[in-house]
Amino acid sequence: MPIGSYNTIIEPFRIHSTQRIPFPNAEERRIAMEKAGWNLFGLRGEDVIIDLLTDSGTGAMSARQWAGMLDGDESYAGSRSFFRLADVIRDITGLPEVIPTHQGRAAERILFSAVGKSGQVIPNNTHFDTTRANVEYTGAEALDFVIPEGRQPQLIHPFKGNMDIERLEAKVRELGRDRVPLIMVTVTNNSGGGQPVSMANIKAVRAVCDRYDIPLFLDACRFAENSWFIKLREPGYEDKSPLEIAREMFSYADGCTMSAKKDGMVNIGGFLAMKDPALAMECRNLLILTEGFPTYGGLAGYDMEAMATGLMEALDPNYLQYRIRSTAYLADKAVAAGVPIVQPPGGHAVYLDAAQLLPHIPARQLPAQALAVALYLEGGVRGVEIGSLMFGRDLPDGGFQPAAMELVRLAIPRRTYTQSHVDFVGEVITRVAAKAHDLRGFEVVEQAPWLRHFTAKLAPL
Ligand SMILES: *Cc1c(COP(=O)(O)O)cnc(C)c1O
């Protein structure tokens, strides 16, 4: 272990600059929630005490990243900061073509605009919500092939993000390679509980890709956390560094999309990288339309500096040990409070199982939303619903297709909260769990045609 044999794993940083936390009282929280249409995305940051809405772009940057920002090269074309970023990305991924984007979904939109169209299918272990939306927007179909274990919240399995290779291959065989422009693997599997994918599984997906001559793309947002889980859980990798493991993972891929707001350790940024120069050319042409010139792609030079430094900091073993342990620590608190969670805890978040905690609220009445709202009203803790508000579908016949799981995700911003913040969250969970049977569901009163959970307005039942 990097920090020696102590049981207490400390934050591997000193706090160098701080930000005040607002403390709205219970009445102020209730008013804020009502104004927000009972949607946690509608709250202002100032309404929130501990913000676990997402780990995306919410982390703290290091002094070295801030120092690098002062030295960013803002040349419109040919920025030195771009070449530094591209070198770091090539060093980690081995992918020669690097296209910076302002965040992950911009990389997705460009990639799927280039390869997706009606009649085509993009398989993934589990598509993240923006990935699915960008696939579907092109008219293509987004299919999820996570292993059955990955859909059973209580079941312990070391790599619950793994792809179900047999089901994947059966589908690819049925459709033929012309209808499958690429296969994706999301590491770690965010929508499936932040669960890792094993190296063996990535290799097996690669083998399917080889058999049908289909490119493999990683949705690489949490590549460093996935590397750490492989080191901890997959035989043969215990003595390898996270960087070596990441390099091997990427060696099986033809490309990747990346939100650097996750394991890039920055507040904004992303990229698309690939082997195929012809596809890269097509993507750059699309990039210029909406993101910017190919050597900045929607970012400032200083953003690219921060990302180049952050990508390597995310692979520091001391950081990863602390990161994964802090997530497990919050999971321990939830379990101690008697709240079922997705087991084992994932890398970036703890997922509370609202279907089990609130069996009296049917899926259509959004039990996970009920739990997320209760955590905010109780203690100003903001999580996010990952259940039927996010993934449920109204069917043409008036029926309702619920999500596979009803979860509340408590995502942990990187290098931001201390152990006592997490202890406080544990207390809030305990208090909410004690009155679980009193919680009631919600109905949707207003919604957008896609990604409805971001802007929907709800009403308590
Ligand atoms: C965050 C995320 C994205 C989208 O990235 P943004 O930077 O939010 O646009 C895509 N895939 C996964 C797995 C993610 O976690």
Ligand as a Chemical Component Dictionary entry (heavy atoms), coordinates in Angstrom:
data_LIG
# 
_chem_comp.id                   LIG 
_chem_comp.type                 NON-POLYMER 
_chem_comp.pdbx_formal_charge   0 
_chem_comp.three_letter_code    LIG 
# 
loop_
_chem_comp_atom.comp_id 
_chem_comp_atom.atom_id 
_chem_comp_atom.alt_atom_id 
_chem_comp_atom.type_symbol 
_chem_comp_atom.charge 
_chem_comp_atom.model_Cartn_x 
_chem_comp_atom.model_Cartn_y 
_chem_comp_atom.model_Cartn_z 
_chem_comp_atom.pdbx_ordinal 
LIG C1 C1 C 0 -19.972 12.394 -17.419 1  
LIG C2 C2 C 0 -20.038 11.299 -18.350 2  
LIG C3 C3 C 0 -20.231 11.540 -19.714 3  
LIG C4 C4 C 0 -20.507 12.922 -20.296 4  
LIG O1 O1 O 0 -19.519 13.840 -19.999 5  
LIG P1 P1 P 0 -19.814 15.396 -19.784 6  
LIG O2 O2 O 0 -18.467 15.989 -19.543 7  
LIG O3 O3 O 0 -20.728 15.520 -18.607 8  
LIG O4 O4 O 0 -20.458 15.919 -21.015 9  
LIG C5 C5 C 0 -20.229 10.436 -20.549 10 
LIG N1 N1 N 0 -20.051 9.190  -20.091 11 
LIG C6 C6 C 0 -19.873 8.930  -18.785 12 
LIG C7 C7 C 0 -19.665 7.527  -18.316 13 
LIG C8 C8 C 0 -19.865 9.968  -17.869 14 
LIG O5 O5 O 0 -19.700 9.695  -16.579 15 
# 
loop_
_chem_comp_bond.comp_id 
_chem_comp_bond.atom_id_1 
_chem_comp_bond.atom_id_2 
_chem_comp_bond.value_order 
_chem_comp_bond.pdbx_ordinal 
LIG C1 C2 SING 1  
LIG C2 C3 SING 2  
LIG C2 C8 DOUB 3  
LIG C3 C4 SING 4  
LIG C3 C5 DOUB 5  
LIG C4 O1 SING 6  
LIG O1 P1 SING 7  
LIG P1 O2 DOUB 8  
LIG P1 O3 SING 9  
LIG P1 O4 SING 10 
LIG C5 N1 SING 11 
LIG N1 C6 DOUB 12 
LIG C6 C7 SING 13 
LIG C6 C8 SING 14 
LIG C8 O5 SING 15 
# 
